[in-house]
């Protein structure tokens, strides 16, 4: 836990004792949950340094210090949404997840942590993105390890209002994938702001992480997101 705290401090992210305790509890819940495989590892050190640190790196994007609402699309085990809700209790965080088993885990974590700023939405992105209560209502959308960039953008962009942003968390990012994302952006009403390489402490194992940030500059056409499966079957920007 000390390595996580030091890495965050190096990034200028200050966490108090209560926040560190909640993050530690969340890591324990991820490691010990037996009803479903929600993360793929039970090693506590890996969870802390690969998953929680990775999630908190989103706070390097300045938008998180001025906005109040985010939706974490395809959140899975609650990453990055739950660590962000702990580090920024003033944020209203919606966790979008289609899997029933993972949604049950998210409710379990919410109850265990007492996180009142979390809302869990069990739905597919293609469905929720067309619902009036969700479409264009968030300042930020995040996605981690979800899909290739053009697919992530089609899933995330409809949730964000004009003036907001989409943050896609990526490891390696090929020129082809980035080009596909830029191609998709022309159809979705967004434009590439930055590809930010995340710098980690020399005390941590070397990792390759990037935050790909797009700004929402105009309303997304009503035809997006397309019906179930089309974003993956026929990705925008790669046709």
C-alpha atoms as a printed R data frame, in Angstrom:
    type eleno elety resid chain resno       x       y       z
1   ATOM     1    CA   UNK     A     1   0.000   0.000   0.000
2   ATOM     2    CA   UNK     A     2   2.921   2.329   0.682
3   ATOM     3    CA   UNK     A     3   4.106   1.999  -2.917
4   ATOM     4    CA   UNK     A     4   0.661   3.010  -4.132
5   ATOM     5    CA   UNK     A     5   0.670   6.032  -1.832
6   ATOM     6    CA   UNK     A     6   4.144   7.085  -2.952
7   ATOM     7    CA   UNK     A     7   3.290   6.712  -6.634
8   ATOM     8    CA   UNK     A     8   0.186   8.835  -6.172
9   ATOM     9    CA   UNK     A     9   2.165  11.450  -4.254
10  ATOM    10    CA   UNK     A    10   4.695  11.526  -7.095
11  ATOM    11    CA   UNK     A    11   1.802  12.272  -9.433
12  ATOM    12    CA   UNK     A    12   0.554  15.027  -7.108
13  ATOM    13    CA   UNK     A    13  -2.398  12.944  -5.874
14  ATOM    14    CA   UNK     A    14  -2.712  13.170  -2.102
15  ATOM    15    CA   UNK     A    15  -4.669  10.417  -0.363
16  ATOM    16    CA   UNK     A    16  -5.630  10.577   3.293
17  ATOM    17    CA   UNK     A    17  -5.675   7.674   5.746
18  ATOM    18    CA   UNK     A    18  -9.372   6.942   5.180
19  ATOM    19    CA   UNK     A    19  -8.947   6.861   1.406
20  ATOM    20    CA   UNK     A    20  -5.940   4.560   1.624
21  ATOM    21    CA   UNK     A    21  -7.912   2.299   3.947
22  ATOM    22    CA   UNK     A    22 -10.816   2.141   1.475
23  ATOM    23    CA   UNK     A    23  -8.462   1.368  -1.408
24  ATOM    24    CA   UNK     A    24  -6.856  -1.393   0.673
25  ATOM    25    CA   UNK     A    25 -10.290  -2.825   1.487
26  ATOM    26    CA   UNK     A    26 -11.251  -2.739  -2.202
27  ATOM    27    CA   UNK     A    27  -8.056  -4.611  -3.101
28  ATOM    28    CA   UNK     A    28  -8.897  -7.241  -0.471
29  ATOM    29    CA   UNK     A    29 -12.420  -7.613  -1.861
30  ATOM    30    CA   UNK     A    30 -11.033  -8.130  -5.352
31  ATOM    31    CA   UNK     A    31  -8.598 -10.758  -4.069
32  ATOM    32    CA   UNK     A    32 -11.074 -12.652  -1.891
33  ATOM    33    CA   UNK     A    33 -14.314 -12.634  -3.898
34  ATOM    34    CA   UNK     A    34 -15.339 -16.242  -4.598
35  ATOM    35    CA   UNK     A    35 -18.632 -15.964  -6.475
36  ATOM    36    CA   UNK     A    36 -17.088 -14.939  -9.806
37  ATOM    37    CA   UNK     A    37 -13.736 -14.262 -11.431
38  ATOM    38    CA   UNK     A    38 -13.964 -10.491 -11.673
39  ATOM    39    CA   UNK     A    39 -10.337  -9.528 -12.216
40  ATOM    40    CA   UNK     A    40  -8.216 -12.548 -13.236
41  ATOM    41    CA   UNK     A    41  -5.760 -12.485 -10.321
42  ATOM    42    CA   UNK     A    42  -5.880 -12.940  -6.547
43  ATOM    43    CA   UNK     A    43  -2.368 -11.651  -5.910
44  ATOM    44    CA   UNK     A    44  -2.751  -8.594  -3.690
45  ATOM    45    CA   UNK     A    45   0.459  -6.911  -4.855
46  ATOM    46    CA   UNK     A    46  -0.577  -7.277  -8.506
47  ATOM    47    CA   UNK     A    47  -4.024  -5.881  -7.749
48  ATOM    48    CA   UNK     A    48  -2.577  -2.857  -5.956
49  ATOM    49    CA   UNK     A    49   0.244  -2.020  -8.348
50  ATOM    50    CA   UNK     A    50  -1.183  -3.092 -11.697
51  ATOM    51    CA   UNK     A    51  -4.863  -2.344 -11.280
52  ATOM    52    CA   UNK     A    52  -5.415   0.286  -8.582
53  ATOM    53    CA   UNK     A    53  -2.385   2.396  -9.479
54  ATOM    54    CA   UNK     A    54  -3.408   2.143 -13.118
55  ATOM    55    CA   UNK     A    55  -6.934   3.314 -12.285
56  ATOM    56    CA   UNK     A    56  -5.710   6.287 -10.263
57  ATOM    57    CA   UNK     A    57  -3.481   7.433 -13.130
58  ATOM    58    CA   UNK     A    58  -6.665   8.867 -14.689
59  ATOM    59    CA   UNK     A    59  -6.338  11.691 -12.164
60  ATOM    60    CA   UNK     A    60  -3.370  12.942 -14.192
61  ATOM    61    CA   UNK     A    61  -5.954  14.298 -16.645
62  ATOM    62    CA   UNK     A    62  -6.781  17.857 -15.476
63  ATOM    63    CA   UNK     A    63 -10.492  17.399 -16.228
64  ATOM    64    CA   UNK     A    64 -10.883  15.261 -13.113
65  ATOM    65    CA   UNK     A    65 -10.124  18.281 -10.957
66  ATOM    66    CA   UNK     A    66 -12.935  20.408 -12.389
67  ATOM    67    CA   UNK     A    67 -15.704  17.989 -13.420
68  ATOM    68    CA   UNK     A    68 -18.238  16.277 -11.188
69  ATOM    69    CA   UNK     A    69 -19.723  13.352 -13.128
70  ATOM    70    CA   UNK     A    70 -18.200  10.386 -14.906
71  ATOM    71    CA   UNK     A    71 -19.368   7.110 -16.374
72  ATOM    72    CA   UNK     A    72 -17.024   4.140 -16.397
73  ATOM    73    CA   UNK     A    73 -18.060   2.102 -19.441
74  ATOM    74    CA   UNK     A    74 -17.610  -1.668 -19.237
75  ATOM    75    CA   UNK     A    75 -16.283  -1.227 -15.728
76  ATOM    76    CA   UNK     A    76 -15.936  -4.960 -15.001
77  ATOM    77    CA   UNK     A    77 -14.581  -5.174 -11.464
78  ATOM    78    CA   UNK     A    78 -15.025  -1.425 -10.998
79  ATOM    79    CA   UNK     A    79 -11.826  -0.216 -12.618
80  ATOM    80    CA   UNK     A    80 -11.088   2.634 -12.858
81  ATOM    81    CA   UNK     A    81 -14.429   3.845 -11.454
82  ATOM    82    CA   UNK     A    82 -14.266   2.639  -7.847
83  ATOM    83    CA   UNK     A    83 -10.716   3.871  -7.068
84  ATOM    84    CA   UNK     A    84 -11.641   7.204  -8.663
85  ATOM    85    CA   UNK     A    85 -14.752   7.449  -6.488
86  ATOM    86    CA   UNK     A    86 -12.581   6.865  -3.412
87  ATOM    87    CA   UNK     A    87  -9.883   9.364  -4.385
88  ATOM    88    CA   UNK     A    88 -12.454  11.972  -5.454
89  ATOM    89    CA   UNK     A    89 -15.515  11.657  -3.170
90  ATOM    90    CA   UNK     A    90 -16.988  14.778  -4.812
91  ATOM    91    CA   UNK     A    91 -17.324  12.887  -8.107
92  ATOM    92    CA   UNK     A    92 -20.587  11.217  -9.083
93  ATOM    93    CA   UNK     A    93 -19.499   7.940 -10.647
94  ATOM    94    CA   UNK     A    94 -21.725   5.660 -12.710
95  ATOM    95    CA   UNK     A    95 -20.431   2.123 -13.243
96  ATOM    96    CA   UNK     A    96 -21.801   0.620 -16.467
97  ATOM    97    CA   UNK     A    97 -21.586  -3.173 -16.629
98  ATOM    98    CA   UNK     A    98 -23.634  -5.706 -18.588
99  ATOM    99    CA   UNK     A    99 -22.549  -8.858 -16.721
100 ATOM   100    CA   UNK     A   100 -24.902  -9.952 -13.940
101 ATOM   101    CA   UNK     A   101 -22.097 -11.586 -11.933
102 ATOM   102    CA   UNK     A   102 -19.866  -8.522 -12.114
103 ATOM   103    CA   UNK     A   103 -22.779  -6.218 -11.296
104 ATOM   104    CA   UNK     A   104 -23.433  -8.283  -8.167
105 ATOM   105    CA   UNK     A   105 -19.791  -7.800  -7.181
106 ATOM   106    CA   UNK     A   106 -20.090  -4.047  -7.709
107 ATOM   107    CA   UNK     A   107 -23.115  -3.863  -5.392
108 ATOM   108    CA   UNK     A   108 -21.195  -5.956  -2.861
109 ATOM   109    CA   UNK     A   109 -18.260  -3.522  -2.955
110 ATOM   110    CA   UNK     A   110 -20.507  -0.479  -2.743
111 ATOM   111    CA   UNK     A   111 -22.137  -1.849   0.397
112 ATOM   112    CA   UNK     A   112 -18.797  -2.845   1.944
113 ATOM   113    CA   UNK     A   113 -17.205   0.547   1.315
114 ATOM   114    CA   UNK     A   114 -20.272   2.692   1.896
115 ATOM   115    CA   UNK     A   115 -19.576   4.661  -1.287
116 ATOM   116    CA   UNK     A   116 -22.601   6.923  -1.656
117 ATOM   117    CA   UNK     A   117 -21.201   8.581  -4.802
118 ATOM   118    CA   UNK     A   118 -21.457   5.364  -6.844
119 ATOM   119    CA   UNK     A   119 -24.328   4.350  -9.103
120 ATOM   120    CA   UNK     A   120 -24.358   0.921 -10.745
121 ATOM   121    CA   UNK     A   121 -26.052   0.593 -14.126
122 ATOM   122    CA   UNK     A   122 -26.478  -2.933 -15.462
123 ATOM   123    CA   UNK     A   123 -26.794  -2.535 -19.246
124 ATOM   124    CA   UNK     A   124 -24.957  -2.826 -22.520
125 ATOM   125    CA   UNK     A   125 -23.317   0.371 -23.743
126 ATOM   126    CA   UNK     A   126 -25.306   0.193 -26.982
127 ATOM   127    CA   UNK     A   127 -28.542   0.208 -24.968
128 ATOM   128    CA   UNK     A   128 -27.709   2.725 -22.243
129 ATOM   129    CA   UNK     A   129 -26.123   5.122 -24.727
130 ATOM   130    CA   UNK     A   130 -29.499   5.610 -26.381
131 ATOM   131    CA   UNK     A   131 -31.455   6.129 -23.158
132 ATOM   132    CA   UNK     A   132 -32.356   9.774 -22.363
133 ATOM   133    CA   UNK     A   133 -31.354   9.454 -18.697
134 ATOM   134    CA   UNK     A   134 -27.800   8.561 -19.737
135 ATOM   135    CA   UNK     A   135 -27.158  10.060 -23.169
136 ATOM   136    CA   UNK     A   136 -25.193  13.316 -23.062
137 ATOM   137    CA   UNK     A   137 -25.421  13.589 -19.277
138 ATOM   138    CA   UNK     A   138 -21.802  13.008 -18.159
139 ATOM   139    CA   UNK     A   139 -18.766  15.253 -18.172
140 ATOM   140    CA   UNK     A   140 -16.325  12.368 -18.577
141 ATOM   141    CA   UNK     A   141 -16.372   8.780 -19.781
142 ATOM   142    CA   UNK     A   142 -13.614   6.282 -19.009
143 ATOM   143    CA   UNK     A   143 -12.884   2.819 -20.339
144 ATOM   144    CA   UNK     A   144 -10.093   0.420 -19.385
145 ATOM   145    CA   UNK     A   145  -9.099  -2.756 -21.234
146 ATOM   146    CA   UNK     A   146 -12.466  -2.758 -22.962
147 ATOM   147    CA   UNK     A   147 -11.956  -2.979 -26.731
148 ATOM   148    CA   UNK     A   148  -9.961  -1.473 -29.630
149 ATOM   149    CA   UNK     A   149 -10.027   2.327 -29.616
150 ATOM   150    CA   UNK     A   150 -12.671   2.864 -32.359
151 ATOM   151    CA   UNK     A   151 -15.050   0.561 -30.464
152 ATOM   152    CA   UNK     A   152 -14.339   2.278 -27.128
153 ATOM   153    CA   UNK     A   153 -15.111   5.653 -28.674
154 ATOM   154    CA   UNK     A   154 -18.424   4.526 -30.149
155 ATOM   155    CA   UNK     A   155 -19.422   3.076 -26.774
156 ATOM   156    CA   UNK     A   156 -18.324   6.073 -24.686
157 ATOM   157    CA   UNK     A   157 -18.991   9.188 -26.736
158 ATOM   158    CA   UNK     A   158 -22.829   9.193 -26.615
159 ATOM   159    CA   UNK     A   159 -22.760   9.416 -22.803
160 ATOM   160    CA   UNK     A   160 -20.716  12.646 -22.750
161 ATOM   161    CA   UNK     A   161 -22.100  16.153 -23.181
162 ATOM   162    CA   UNK     A   162 -20.482  18.695 -25.491
163 ATOM   163    CA   UNK     A   163 -17.463  20.153 -23.709
164 ATOM   164    CA   UNK     A   164 -16.749  16.866 -21.927
165 ATOM   165    CA   UNK     A   165 -14.089  14.273 -22.658
166 ATOM   166    CA   UNK     A   166 -13.457  10.569 -23.167
167 ATOM   167    CA   UNK     A   167 -10.425   8.922 -21.540
168 ATOM   168    CA   UNK     A   168  -9.443   5.563 -23.028
169 ATOM   169    CA   UNK     A   169  -6.861   3.688 -20.958
170 ATOM   170    CA   UNK     A   170  -4.418   1.767 -23.103
171 ATOM   171    CA   UNK     A   171  -1.181  -0.182 -22.778
172 ATOM   172    CA   UNK     A   172   0.517  -0.453 -26.131
173 ATOM   173    CA   UNK     A   173  -1.161   1.601 -28.817
174 ATOM   174    CA   UNK     A   174  -0.309   0.968 -32.461
175 ATOM   175    CA   UNK     A   175  -0.433   3.696 -35.090
176 ATOM   176    CA   UNK     A   176  -3.139   1.665 -36.821
177 ATOM   177    CA   UNK     A   177  -5.352   1.593 -33.720
178 ATOM   178    CA   UNK     A   178  -4.832   5.293 -33.030
179 ATOM   179    CA   UNK     A   179  -5.542   6.093 -36.671
180 ATOM   180    CA   UNK     A   180  -8.743   4.084 -36.460
181 ATOM   181    CA   UNK     A   181  -9.751   6.039 -33.371
182 ATOM   182    CA   UNK     A   182  -9.113   9.359 -35.104
183 ATOM   183    CA   UNK     A   183 -11.085   8.139 -38.116
184 ATOM   184    CA   UNK     A   184 -13.983   7.188 -35.840
185 ATOM   185    CA   UNK     A   185 -13.824  10.545 -34.073
186 ATOM   186    CA   UNK     A   186 -14.856  12.415 -37.229
187 ATOM   187    CA   UNK     A   187 -18.193  10.556 -37.210
188 ATOM   188    CA   UNK     A   188 -18.835  10.805 -33.458
189 ATOM   189    CA   UNK     A   189 -18.390  14.526 -32.793
190 ATOM   190    CA   UNK     A   190 -15.097  14.282 -30.928
191 ATOM   191    CA   UNK     A   191 -11.486  15.183 -31.612
192 ATOM   192    CA   UNK     A   192  -8.175  13.896 -30.304
193 ATOM   193    CA   UNK     A   193  -6.673  16.095 -27.612
194 ATOM   194    CA   UNK     A   194  -3.681  14.095 -26.431
195 ATOM   195    CA   UNK     A   195  -2.052  10.713 -26.030
196 ATOM   196    CA   UNK     A   196  -0.460  10.964 -22.607
197 ATOM   197    CA   UNK     A   197   2.177   8.442 -21.605
198 ATOM   198    CA   UNK     A   198   1.900   7.606 -17.915
199 ATOM   199    CA   UNK     A   199   5.221   7.883 -16.094
200 ATOM   200    CA   UNK     A   200   5.694   5.498 -13.201
201 ATOM   201    CA   UNK     A   201   8.082   5.580 -10.283
202 ATOM   202    CA   UNK     A   202  11.378   3.773 -10.785
203 ATOM   203    CA   UNK     A   203  10.445   1.806  -7.663
204 ATOM   204    CA   UNK     A   204   7.618   0.082  -9.549
205 ATOM   205    CA   UNK     A   205   7.947  -2.639 -12.198
206 ATOM   206    CA   UNK     A   206   8.207  -1.040 -15.673
207 ATOM   207    CA   UNK     A   207   4.857  -0.699 -17.452
208 ATOM   208    CA   UNK     A   208   3.607   0.791 -20.681
209 ATOM   209    CA   UNK     A   209   0.437   2.815 -20.067
210 ATOM   210    CA   UNK     A   210  -1.242   5.598 -22.038
211 ATOM   211    CA   UNK     A   211  -4.282   7.800 -21.552
212 ATOM   212    CA   UNK     A   212  -5.898   8.615 -24.895
213 ATOM   213    CA   UNK     A   213  -8.037  11.719 -24.468
214 ATOM   214    CA   UNK     A   214 -10.729  12.941 -26.858
215 ATOM   215    CA   UNK     A   215 -12.793  16.116 -26.447
216 ATOM   216    CA   UNK     A   216 -16.509  16.159 -27.236
217 ATOM   217    CA   UNK     A   217 -16.892  19.090 -29.630
218 ATOM   218    CA   UNK     A   218 -20.392  18.512 -31.040
219 ATOM   219    CA   UNK     A   219 -23.437  16.345 -30.513
220 ATOM   220    CA   UNK     A   220 -23.052  12.710 -31.474
221 ATOM   221    CA   UNK     A   221 -25.360  11.740 -34.368
222 ATOM   222    CA   UNK     A   222 -28.461   9.874 -33.191
223 ATOM   223    CA   UNK     A   223 -27.479   6.716 -35.108
224 ATOM   224    CA   UNK     A   224 -24.610   6.090 -32.645
225 ATOM   225    CA   UNK     A   225 -24.126   3.833 -30.836
226 ATOM   226    CA   UNK     A   226 -25.278   1.330 -33.426
227 ATOM   227    CA   UNK     A   227 -27.261  -1.764 -32.520
228 ATOM   228    CA   UNK     A   228 -25.740  -4.571 -30.465
229 ATOM   229    CA   UNK     A   229 -22.535  -6.029 -31.865
230 ATOM   230    CA   UNK     A   230 -22.012  -3.675 -34.798
231 ATOM   231    CA   UNK     A   231 -19.321  -1.550 -33.139
232 ATOM   232    CA   UNK     A   232 -17.101  -4.632 -32.826
233 ATOM   233    CA   UNK     A   233 -18.158  -6.270 -36.079
234 ATOM   234    CA   UNK     A   234 -17.742  -3.159 -38.229
235 ATOM   235    CA   UNK     A   235 -15.529  -0.688 -36.299
236 ATOM   236    CA   UNK     A   236 -15.706   2.955 -37.296
237 ATOM   237    CA   UNK     A   237 -12.535   4.395 -38.807
238 ATOM   238    CA   UNK     A   238 -11.263   1.015 -39.981
239 ATOM   239    CA   UNK     A   239 -13.689   0.453 -42.856
